[in-house]
Every structure is written in structure tokens, then in C-alpha cells.
Amino acid sequence: MREVRVIGADGEQAGIMATQDALQMAMDLGLDLVEVAPNSRPPVCKIMDYGRYKYQLQKKQQEARRKQSTVQIKEIKVRPKTDDHDFNTKLKHVLRFLEGGDRVKVTVFFRGREIVHKDRGMMILQRMVEAVGDLAKVEQQPRSEGRTMSLLLAPIKLQQP
């Protein structure tokens, strides 16, 4: 590699010069010579403070990670014979999860011969949808898989005044 295209510390092109001259130019400024585009003809190098560049890149990545929000799926399990009081307790959990911004999967488990009464499981899921009302929307309609029937609820984003 005899010649490189050099971009100065201010972002202006310094032109094409020998590698040794570019290194000397960077050393005179107290900066580093960093190869930016090795595949171009001639390769492109930039004069910069490499340690500071890596630090700023790391800070940008941290900021991006902090701003992203993770949405979790919480699961509530009920049975077809779940009584009113237990249902209300489970409903309070569902409401708390939805207010926290999480999606909720409500699952009805059938044991033994309960599988014959899928209509009871469907009634419980419908009752749950009616109870959450305008706090959530049904993201996935109730569907049966094996001995379970499940439904996915997602919170509705409310506009803040």
C-alpha cells in the first residue's frame, strides 16, 4: 500500500499522498490515521482521534439501548371451572400487566374430561375480553391447541392530554 487518499481532521480532503507522509501528518497533529475504506482505489484514510471516536460510538449505542423499550408477554392461566373470585383476582393481574404496557396471554387449561366443554373455556376468554374493555384490544383471537385454549391481549396506547 503505497498511496492513500487522506481526509483531514476537519473533514476536508487532503488529497492522495504516500502512506508515510499521511502518518507523519497525523502525528504532527497529535491524532491517528484510521483506514476508513480499505477496498477503494486508493484506500481512504482519515485523520482523527480514534479513542474519542470509539468513545462517542459507545455512547451512541448506550443511548439507543436506553431509548428502546422491551415489550414482554405475561401469561395468565385459568381453568374452565375457575370461579368468580378467582377470575376477579386473575383479572386484576391482567389489568396491572396491561397498564404496565405488557401484552397478556390468557390461557385456559383443560384437564381430563374437561376438554369436552370447550364452550366453557371460550366463555371465560370472552368474559376476560369484556372485562378489560377499552384498556386492551384482542391481538390474537381465541384458538385451541391440544389441551389449551389461548387469547392474546395488547394494551391500547392512550393519548395523554
C-alpha positions as CSV (number, residue, x, y, z in Angstrom):
1,M,0.0,0.0,0.0
2,R,2.0,3.0,-1.3
3,E,-0.6,5.7,-1.6
4,V,-3.8,6.6,0.3
5,R,-6.5,9.2,-0.1
6,V,-6.4,11.3,3.1
7,I,-9.3,13.2,4.7
8,G,-8.1,15.8,7.2
9,A,-9.2,16.2,10.8
10,D,-11.6,19.0,9.7
11,G,-13.3,16.7,7.2
12,E,-11.7,18.3,4.1
13,Q,-9.9,16.1,1.6
14,A,-6.1,16.5,1.8
15,G,-5.6,14.6,-1.4
16,I,-3.7,11.4,-2.4
17,M,-0.3,11.0,-0.7
18,A,2.2,8.4,0.4
19,T,1.3,6.4,3.5
20,Q,4.4,7.6,5.4
21,D,3.5,11.2,4.6
22,A,-0.1,10.7,5.8
23,L,1.2,9.1,9.0
24,Q,3.6,12.0,9.6
25,M,0.8,14.5,9.0
26,A,-1.4,12.7,11.6
27,M,1.5,12.6,14.1
28,D,2.2,16.3,13.7
29,L,-1.5,17.0,14.6
30,G,-1.3,14.5,17.6
31,L,-4.0,12.4,16.0
32,D,-4.4,8.9,14.5
33,L,-4.5,7.8,10.8
34,V,-7.6,5.5,10.5
35,E,-8.3,3.5,7.4
36,V,-12.0,4.2,6.6
37,A,-12.5,2.5,3.2
38,P,-9.9,-0.2,2.6
39,N,-11.5,-1.6,-0.6
40,S,-11.4,1.6,-2.7
41,R,-8.6,2.5,-5.0
42,P,-6.6,4.1,-3.4
43,P,-7.7,3.3,0.1
44,V,-9.2,6.1,2.1
45,C,-7.8,7.1,5.5
46,K,-9.0,9.7,7.9
47,I,-7.0,11.7,10.4
48,M,-8.9,11.6,13.7
49,D,-8.7,10.9,17.5
50,Y,-9.5,7.2,17.4
51,G,-10.0,6.8,21.1
52,R,-12.5,9.7,21.2
53,Y,-14.3,8.3,18.1
54,K,-14.7,4.9,19.8
55,Y,-16.0,6.5,23.0
56,Q,-18.6,8.5,21.1
57,L,-19.7,5.4,19.2
58,Q,-20.1,3.6,22.5
59,K,-22.2,6.4,24.0
60,K,-24.5,6.4,20.9
61,Q,-25.1,2.7,21.3
62,Q,-25.8,3.1,25.0
63,E,-28.3,5.9,24.3
64,A,-30.0,3.7,21.7
65,R,-30.3,0.8,24.1
66,R,-31.7,3.1,26.8
67,K,-34.4,4.5,24.5
68,Q,-35.7,1.2,23.2
69,S,-38.5,-0.4,25.2
70,T,-38.9,-4.1,25.6
71,V,-42.4,-5.5,25.4
72,Q,-43.0,-8.6,27.4
73,I,-45.7,-11.2,27.1
74,K,-47.2,-12.0,30.5
75,E,-49.3,-15.2,30.8
76,I,-52.3,-15.8,33.0
77,K,-53.5,-19.4,33.4
78,V,-57.1,-20.2,34.2
79,R,-59.2,-23.4,34.2
80,P,-62.8,-23.9,32.9
81,K,-64.1,-24.3,36.4
82,T,-62.5,-21.0,37.7
83,D,-65.0,-19.3,40.0
84,D,-65.9,-15.6,40.2
85,H,-63.5,-14.6,43.0
86,D,-60.5,-16.3,41.4
87,F,-61.5,-14.9,38.0
88,N,-61.6,-11.4,39.5
89,T,-58.1,-11.9,41.0
90,K,-56.7,-13.0,37.7
91,L,-58.5,-10.0,36.0
92,K,-56.7,-7.6,38.4
93,H,-53.4,-9.2,37.4
94,V,-54.3,-8.8,33.7
95,L,-55.2,-5.1,34.2
96,R,-52.0,-4.4,36.1
97,F,-49.9,-6.0,33.2
98,L,-51.8,-4.1,30.6
99,E,-51.4,-0.8,32.4
100,G,-47.7,-1.6,32.6
101,G,-47.6,-1.8,28.8
102,D,-47.2,-5.5,28.6
103,R,-49.1,-7.9,26.3
104,V,-51.0,-10.6,28.1
105,K,-51.7,-14.2,27.0
106,V,-54.7,-15.7,28.7
107,T,-54.6,-19.5,28.7
108,V,-57.4,-21.9,29.7
109,F,-56.1,-25.3,30.6
110,F,-58.3,-28.4,30.3
111,R,-57.7,-31.5,32.4
112,G,-59.1,-34.9,31.8
113,R,-62.7,-34.8,30.5
114,E,-62.9,-31.0,30.7
115,I,-61.7,-31.0,27.1
116,V,-65.3,-31.9,26.0
117,H,-66.5,-28.5,27.4
118,K,-64.5,-26.1,25.2
119,D,-67.5,-23.8,25.2
120,R,-66.8,-23.1,28.9
121,G,-63.3,-22.1,28.1
122,M,-64.5,-19.8,25.3
123,M,-66.9,-18.2,27.8
124,I,-64.1,-17.5,30.2
125,L,-62.0,-15.9,27.5
126,Q,-64.9,-13.8,26.2
127,R,-65.6,-12.7,29.8
128,M,-62.0,-11.6,30.1
129,V,-62.2,-9.6,26.8
130,E,-65.4,-7.9,28.0
131,A,-63.8,-7.1,31.4
132,V,-60.7,-5.4,30.1
133,G,-63.0,-3.5,27.7
134,D,-61.3,-0.4,26.3
135,L,-57.9,-1.0,28.0
136,A,-56.9,-3.7,25.6
137,K,-57.6,-5.0,22.1
138,V,-57.6,-8.6,21.1
139,E,-54.4,-9.2,19.1
140,Q,-54.9,-12.9,18.6
141,Q,-58.4,-14.4,18.6
142,P,-59.0,-17.4,20.9
143,R,-57.7,-20.6,19.5
144,S,-57.4,-24.1,20.7
145,E,-54.2,-26.1,20.7
146,G,-54.3,-29.5,22.3
147,R,-55.5,-29.2,25.9
148,T,-55.2,-25.4,25.9
149,M,-57.1,-22.5,24.6
150,S,-55.4,-19.1,24.4
151,L,-56.0,-15.5,23.6
152,L,-53.5,-12.6,23.3
153,L,-54.4,-9.1,24.5
154,A,-52.4,-6.0,23.7
155,P,-52.7,-2.7,25.6
156,I,-54.2,0.3,23.7
157,K,-52.0,3.3,23.9
158,L,-53.9,6.2,25.4
159,Q,-53.3,9.7,24.3
160,Q,-52.1,11.9,27.2
161,P,-53.5,15.4,27.5
